Amino acid sequence: MTTHEKVAALRAELARQGLTGFLVPQADEHQGEYVPPRARRLAWLTGFTGSAGLAVVLAETAAIFVDGRYTLQVRDQVPADLFEYQHVTQSPPTDWLRGRLKPGDRLGYDPWLHTVEGVERLVAAGRKAGAELVPCKQNPVDALWSDQPGPPLAPVVPHELAYTGRAAADKRREIAALLEREGVDATVLTAPDSVAWLLNVRGGDVEHTPLPLAFALCHRDGTVDLFLDTRKLGPGLREHLGDGVRIAAPEALGPALDRLGAARAAVGLDPAMAAAWISERLTAAGATVVRGTDPCALPKAQKNEVELAGARACHRRDGAALCRFLAWLARETPAGRLTEIGAAARLDAFRAAEALFREPSFPTISGAGPNGAIVHYRATPATDRPIGPGILYLVDSGGQYQDGTTDVTRTVAIGPPTAEQRDRFTRVLKGHIALATARFPAGTTGAQLDGFARRPLWETGLDYDHGTGHGVGSYLGVHEGPQRITKAGSSVALKPGMICSNEPGYYKTGAYGIRIESLVVVTPVSAPAGAEQELLGFETLTLAPIDRALVEPALLAADEIAWLDAYHRRVRETIGPLVDAGTAAWLEEATRALET
Amino acid sequence: MTTHEKVAALRAELARQGLTGFLVPQADEHQGEYVPPRARRLAWLTGFTGSAGLAVVLAETAAIFVDGRYTLQVRDQVPADLFEYQHVTQSPPTDWLRGRLKPGDRLGYDPWLHTVEGVERLVAAGRKAGAELVPCKQNPVDALWSDQPGPPLAPVVPHELAYTGRAAADKRREIAALLEREGVDATVLTAPDSVAWLLNVRGGDVEHTPLPLAFALCHRDGTVDLFLDTRKLGPGLREHLGDGVRIAAPEALGPALDRLGAARAAVGLDPAMAAAWISERLTAAGATVVRGTDPCALPKAQKNEVELAGARACHRRDGAALCRFLAWLARETPAGRLTEIGAAARLDAFRAAEALFREPSFPTISGAGPNGAIVHYRATPATDRPIGPGILYLVDSGGQYQDGTTDVTRTVAIGPPTAEQRDRFTRVLKGHIALATARFPAGTTGAQLDGFARRPLWETGLDYDHGTGHGVGSYLGVHEGPQRITKAGSSVALKPGMICSNEPGYYKTGAYGIRIESLVVVTPVSAPAGAEQELLGFETLTLAPIDRALVEPALLAADEIAWLDAYHRRVRETIGPLVDAGTAAWLEEATRALET
């Protein structure tokens, strides 16, 4: 079926079900970033393959909402005569709907694919227009998608204490104490990475993140119900989980929620993350839903010493792989035969040769020239550009290692860069350094630091349309909460052990993209004499040179130059001994002190 | 009655009404910062005279919650054997209550004195403890307070077009269009400054702000019901208001809300500002309460050209008054006879001599030495300290002028300051300059800029426990929303014409306080070549020297020194011609370029 045929068929199906519209988010039942093939309904329907988006199909009109990363990609993939293109924050779906829904309209949604809070926003928007939001028992897209894949069945395996640093039974006790303190009888874990963290297990149900797609119920007595297809039980899993964890089939979740309802239990649920279906089922059964944040989110984010040792170790190997790639790139580009896809493949191969590597932590972004300005670009044969002299090349990549997760972006000039490119790159670097060197009192949120990374760009009337930093898991999600460093306020304070990215950028549409991304970990800072606040700062984990050819020293203050030189010295001294002679020679040159 | 007797009497009254506790906020029916004498129930009950606070009286225990400004003052004023002292953000009342309420408890509150959202938070906290929140028909404190004053009856007078720049009829049309767009039939204005702005009137019902304490109903047809005691009608007011504004007695508000309910109207209400009583009355009458922000808040905050001309003009006069004071202070302090109260009186007198001056915009804070560390200090005969050599003197003051509102803090060294004081002062100055010189894209909120002002203090392990900037009205509240520059996230973007304070500080308890506060106005910045964002920045309105003796030039970057020298040149050139020869000579010296 073509996109036109699919949309027509969906409209016919909606008419049959008495609906005047339907919402198709890029989402699965766990609201995860990477979803299994059966949940890629948005891609099936519209052709849009980005990692986030929402389509709204009404009887006469339709729109697709994407964020700043995908404003270019959506135009290439989705027919303009079928879908209006909308920027999800500048023109939110609720605003768009308020202008188009009419009294009496019935807008359908799949309650498994929207969060509790998401549904509330939709219901409020519908109410203002006099329209009704209708939860669908069966997803109308699934009714049309004849070859929709089944749920994934990758084995779930133990994740060893040598990597987690803490026994699952101990974590279960901590969560139980939290439930006790909050006065709830149980809590529903809907985020697979929370399940994985709590039980010290990993899976393989989606790409790029070792997630077991599974729900769990944590009880106040410290026991856990894990809802998991028994075909997914990996070797040794039952023994590893022990007596405190009961395994039940995925279909048993609903009845388990019903039992909590019958017991008039108070059940914790994160309304920003949990599917509305779960909340509706609990409420219908008689349970009291107590809103709160996922109790695993905060302890998962604060890595312990064993996890941090793993993070430092995998960043050394990751840095060595990236340096081999960058040295190879420097040798190859003069020949002019390299393209984005070839380069990405080579980088992935360098990384794959490292110990404990499992898979890329996301699809490598390999953007030459104008493709570098597409924030979450993914090269295809149709878009594949040569990496040749006169361009900037942006490469954003990362690895899942058994001891940790990496995510790094470097931008390199192929041939001499222009003065404008050096100006922009240096401003991005100044922002990167301002964040890397920030010291701040305990209690400070990422939102309070975000401006440090943007100010050098703001000063000349520039900015970037993405966050400055996201949390990163420990052999888990490369994007993980609850902390983040973004313009939008966040009430979560940065705490020691939290790993975040530091990734300001600048993107000139149609010309070039710049991003400098390293991972950092929040660390206590020894307070100077007279300090009155408990001070925190960042330790940069990522070890790879920042292209000196793109740095304009005249724009840097003395302390910024000192930071760059010290960072480069550390990269050289740490990575040099790990790489071949050719890479080491390249590294020596790439990490030389700036001439000012 | 002593505080002990009052608390005992209140407990007896609560028992009589079947309540196990009662909340006594510093609040009136309009949730204003300055309240009329009859609303000072917190002061009557506890003795605490700060501008913000809340007491909770339970059967056996009681607590008083204040913010960082008042942690010292509360200890001086409130008996420790009656009330626990609590920091309102570090230990919020809802947390405290959750730990102390028992199932079956009935906690009373006056629904006129709490906002809709405030009551919701209390109800949720109560529910977790199994306790009930009970709205009281009559405030139990009023039942005990035999000599409680009546409501104020200051005349309400027109505020002329020469100051407002915009006719009230025009403003009413704008608000009506906003109601139309939001799909509501009417909105309740509960904030007296919104009423004053909308109708171009001023009153005198509270100190320091020319407010008419009155409610208003704005209808979609552009007409307004103003609920006002006819004894408050000033000369020419009826003609000034015109046909579109109906005047009714204050008691007519309830029945008017009932009529909206009978008509099944959709009525806008700001749940963060409106008394719960209003929402409860509307809902009970059958109206649909539509939550939204006060529609006047944003247009009121964005001053027009006439208001900005007034702001600049009153800041010249205010600067002249402050310079006369600072020059006088420099002459007087060597004699050693000056104290805080005397100095404040002299400053108030200098200001009162200026054209269009009406009253101080808040009680002058005149803090010598350790008293400067009390953020909202108010000198009393018991605390009055001499202003003599070897101390820092902090003076925070402002005026209500018919053409605008001012608020300025300067800290001066009396005699030579210590190296530590110079270090701290210079860090505060660096933060002040970082904010004053910020350029940022349209859409940026104050929260995104707050860190700029704190970073120089953070770097050495220091901070200040108050916001960096608050909005300021135009011959209205010296604290006005909706914008603010604070740690806590705010979703309100800074827009051209908004006036804010820029006031970082540092406070060493028991030793000294430092604050440098100027008002700034958000202005468009002409974008540099290549700019892609609409840029905004700040114009500093306040004109008064920053004490050079407290500046350590070695801590300043070249561009910071250039900023200070340029600011001082502007102060000298603008204020010099307005002052007497003695002050001008002092000003010449006080605004000299830094020697580095």
Chai-1 contact restraints between the chains, C-beta under 6 A:
chainA,res_idxA,chainB,res_idxB,connection_type,confidence,min_distance_angstrom,max_distance_angstrom,comment,restraint_id
A,R439,B,W458,contact,1.0,0.0,6.0,A-B,restraint_1
A,R439,B,E459,contact,1.0,0.0,6.0,A-B,restraint_2
A,F440,B,W458,contact,1.0,0.0,6.0,A-B,restraint_3
A,P441,B,D463,contact,1.0,0.0,6.0,A-B,restraint_4
A,A447,B,G489,contact,1.0,0.0,6.0,A-B,restraint_5
A,Q448,B,G451,contact,1.0,0.0,6.0,A-B,restraint_6
A,Q448,B,K487,contact,1.0,0.0,6.0,A-B,restraint_7
A,G451,B,Q448,contact,1.0,0.0,6.0,A-B,restraint_8
A,G451,B,G451,contact,1.0,0.0,6.0,A-B,restraint_9
A,W458,B,R439,contact,1.0,0.0,6.0,A-B,restraint_10
A,W458,B,F440,contact,1.0,0.0,6.0,A-B,restraint_11
A,E459,B,R439,contact,1.0,0.0,6.0,A-B,restraint_12
A,T460,B,P528,contact,1.0,0.0,6.0,A-B,restraint_13
A,G461,B,A527,contact,1.0,0.0,6.0,A-B,restraint_14
A,G461,B,P528,contact,1.0,0.0,6.0,A-B,restraint_15
A,G461,B,A531,contact,1.0,0.0,6.0,A-B,restraint_16
A,G461,B,Q533,contact,1.0,0.0,6.0,A-B,restraint_17
A,G461,B,L535,contact,1.0,0.0,6.0,A-B,restraint_18
A,L462,B,E532,contact,1.0,0.0,6.0,A-B,restraint_19
A,D463,B,P441,contact,1.0,0.0,6.0,A-B,restraint_20
A,D463,B,Q533,contact,1.0,0.0,6.0,A-B,restraint_21
A,K487,B,Q448,contact,1.0,0.0,6.0,A-B,restraint_22
A,G489,B,A447,contact,1.0,0.0,6.0,A-B,restraint_23
A,G489,B,G489,contact,1.0,0.0,6.0,A-B,restraint_24
A,A527,B,G461,contact,1.0,0.0,6.0,A-B,restraint_25
A,P528,B,T460,contact,1.0,0.0,6.0,A-B,restraint_26
A,P528,B,G461,contact,1.0,0.0,6.0,A-B,restraint_27
A,A531,B,G461,contact,1.0,0.0,6.0,A-B,restraint_28
A,E532,B,L462,contact,1.0,0.0,6.0,A-B,restraint_29
A,Q533,B,G461,contact,1.0,0.0,6.0,A-B,restraint_30
A,Q533,B,D463,contact,1.0,0.0,6.0,A-B,restraint_31
A,L535,B,G461,contact,1.0,0.0,6.0,A-B,restraint_32
